[in-house]
Amino acid sequence: MNELINMLRTELRGTWRYRWVAMITAWTICLIGWVSVFAMPDIFEARAQVYVDADSRLADVMGEVGVAPTIGSRVFVVRQAMLGRPQLERVARETDLDLRAATAADREALLISLREKIGVSSGRTTQTEHLYTITFEDRDRNMAVAVVQQLLDTFVEDVLKLKEQGADDVSTYLADQLSYYAGLLSGAELRLATFKKEYVGLLPGENGGVFERLQQEMDLLRQERLDLQIEVDRRDELRRQLGSEIPYIVDDGSSTQSAGVPGSPTETTITGLEVKRSDLLLTFTERHPDVIAINEQLAQLYAKREADRAALANSASGMEGVANSTNPVYQSVQIALNESGVRIAGLRSQVVQREATVEQLNEQINTIPEVEAEYAELTRDYQQYRALYSELLLQKERERMGNVGEERDVVSFNVIDPPAAALEPIAPKRVLLLVGVLLLGIGGGVGLAFILHQMSPVFHDAHALRIASGRPILGVVSMTWLERHRTARRFDLSSVTFAGLGLVLVFVLTVIFQEPGVSMIQNIIRDMAS
């Protein structure tokens, strides 16, 4: 912190060496600036406010059933036309503003300046959106008022005169467009109907395009094949169960299987031989001739029984198992097996049909996308033409109803503030400008003194010399000031002080007597110009 303070003190002391340069610079800038401020002409602003009343019941009804009143569009057109070159030339001519231009270049500059100074604005809120303010700025107060008056008169007259002159042209245009789009819509409908007839069955439906349909069919085919395989496995299992069951049982009142009364000749013989073989084995061994003979007979009967079962399974009746079987378990398995066969036949038929559909879609995979694309394009064109035609038809009807209401004018004007200008100019703000010139002069003088100090720096004490050289200071020789030197320094300081106070005093006088000063300076400028 001390280093910063020492540095600031050193810079201020160095700048103080050029105090008279700073004072002269400040006086020069301030005098030139104040004279320039006094020479600036006064700018007066004239303004007028007019309220465009278009909120009538007729306007509301027209907005509900027909084309809304075109008051807003009229005002917008007139508002833009007010800044057009023809209107600006008319205003300059009617107000004698064009007398200020001596040459063509001056006239062009006058029109550009006129366009920049004219302001036409409306309110931003709903309540003030129809309140229009017309402003104009000029150094001549009476001229500013005259320009605003001319603009207000033109604004009212042009809005009242600007009707829908192109109503007939609009109706003709809408009729032509309706006829044009009606032809396009008819052509699109005909092309779409012809295309549907030509490619019936190939057009995309609710399930999507060809790729979606193919994927769905393949998924269904995969599922049906899986269901078929499951049913085939179930049928094989039922056949295995059917082969392990005896179709006939002995009815001895106990509902158990025994070798009592046979159910068929082959079974009866087998049962009798098995009983006889059991009796022989109680007495003889397996090698006894009678036992061997019975075994051979049983083997033949077993083979015959299996052959009978196979024949019954493949009989013309289509029923698996033994017909007229007496075993309830055998009968239930036989019924389930027959039902499974029926389901397998149906599933195989479905798989065959699904495979044919998938194959057909695969064959059409290169054709259907083109058909779908063309169908989508035709449909899109048809929908677009139909939407445009409907919109034009609605607009034509609204235009017709709007033209009926347009025959009665629904707008009125209320001049809120007539053209007027304040006695005091709005610009320039001379007090602020005078203060700004004073600050600029002081800043310019101090800045110039600081720059001169930086260009020719000196060391005011041993500390600054040690900082700049980086070497130790062995000693300091003090200067002895004589009385005449002190007197000269006091006189110099007093002179600078009086010069600064004089600058402030002149500033105060310019603020107090700015009106006489402005008049004097501008009279001098006018005399020099004449």
Protein Blocks (a to p, Z undefined) as FASTA:
>chain_A
ZZmmmmmmmmmmmmmmmmmmmmmmmmmmmmmmmmmmmmpccdddddddddddfbbfklmm
mmmmmccdfklmmmmmmmmmmmpmklmmmmmmmnommmmpmbfklmmmmmmmmmmmpccd
ddfbfklmmpccdddddfblklmmmmmmmmmmmmmmmmmmmccfklmmmmmmmmmmmmmm
mmmmmmmmmmmmmmmmmmgojaccfkopfklmmmmmmmmmmmmmmmmmmmmmmmmmmmmm
mmmpcfbdcdehnopacfkbcfbfklmmmmmmmmmmmmmmmmmcfklmklmmmmmmmmmm
mmmmmmmmmmmmmmmnopgcjehiabfklmmmmmmmmmmmmmmmmmmmmmmmmmmmmmmm
mmmmmmmmmmmmmmmmmmmmmmmmmmmmmmmmmmmmmmmmmmmmmmpccbdcddfbacdd
dfbdfbdcfklmmmmmmmmmmmmmmmmmmmmmmmmccdfbfklmmmmnopacfbdcdddd
dfklmmmmmmmmmmmmmmmmmmmmmmmmmmmmmmmmmmmmmmmmmmmmZZ
